[in-house]
């Protein structure tokens, strides 16, 4: 990789922070379109994370590690809308 997983993950997380801030302060329609552009960069986090895990975990534990990460990801994608939907 040209930049490496950690740099790409940091970039994606910074874009996610900017996306959340922009969408919370959005007052014009173009703000939402800017959030869409930022969200494309946030999609770099998960592939970088899985690549980082597979390169740092022994071969016999890769499936277990990726399964745990996918489980946590699924929980957050399900619990987040339930909790924040009540706000």
Secondary structure, DSSP 8 states (H G I E B T S, - for coil): --S-HHHHHHHHHHHHHHHHHHHHS--SHHHHHHHHHHHHHHTHHHHHHHHHHHHHS-GGGHHHHHHHHHHHHHHHHHHHHHHHHT-
